[in-house]
Amino acid sequence: WMLPTFGLVVGLLSNWVALKMIFEPVVPIPICGGRVVIQGLFLKRQKEVSAEYGKIVAGNVLSARYLVAAIIRGPSSDKLFELIHRHVHTACDEFTGVSRPFLRWYKGAERIHRVKQKVGDKLIDSLADTMRHVERHLDRSMDLENILREKMQALPSKDFEDLLHPVFQEDEWKLVLMGGALGVLVGCVQWC
């Protein structure tokens, strides 16, 4: 029974220490005259982590493909469509210029309004396809990958840790328990 008990203790402690080493200390601590710097392993790699995080978020979350789709199909798309219709109506009125009163008299105000509405509807229908052609340009113009990388690399260690540690924090206890369970298992195998 001693081997499984020690396996439990060693497994719990080793996983707990390993998790602490990943995120602590947050602020670098120089020792031996600055020749050795102690800092959480994850935080030591802030530049590399920031670059990878920027690449993932820019490519899989904030890419133009997803942003444009959210704008066109999102909860506020009706406001966008109203804006498009308003601009189409204004553009049609400006295009017809001085002939506008004659067109209203000749074709009727209601028919002119329906034509403007159809032009707006066609524009809205083609919006998704049209925007697909500019997505690459939008991604390059926004340059979110580099912006995120630069901003995250510039964060103080504490802010960087506050940004990413909560993702792991919720399940840390499971990792510690898994270490204990594996320790008990190894202890039982050695005992038998």
Stockholm file with secondary structure:
# STOCKHOLM 1.0

chainA/1-192         WMLPTFGLVVGLLSNWVALKMIFEPVVPIPICGGRVVIQGLFLKRQKEVSAEYGKIVAGNVLSARYLVAAIIRGPSSDKLFELIHRHVHTACDEFTGVSRPFLRWYKGAERIHRVKQKVGDKLIDSLADTMRHVERHLDRSMDLENILREKMQALPSKDFEDLLHPVFQEDEWKLVLMGGALGVLVGCVQWC
#=GR chainA/1-192 SS CHHHHHHHHHHHHHHHHHHHHHHCCSSCEEETTTTEEECCHHHHTHHHHHHHHHHHHHHHTSCHHHHHHHHHHSTTHHHHHHHHHHHHHHHHHHHHGGGHHHHHHHHCHHHHHHHHHHHHHHHHHTHHHHHHTTHHHHHHHHCHHHHHHHHHHHSCHHHHHHHHHHHHHTTHHHHHHHHHHHHHHHHHHHHC
#=GC SS_cons         CHHHHHHHHHHHHHHHHHHHHHHCCSSCEEETTTTEEECCHHHHTHHHHHHHHHHHHHHHTSCHHHHHHHHHHSTTHHHHHHHHHHHHHHHHHHHHGGGHHHHHHHHCHHHHHHHHHHHHHHHHHTHHHHHHTTHHHHHHHHCHHHHHHHHHHHSCHHHHHHHHHHHHHTTHHHHHHHHHHHHHHHHHHHHC
//
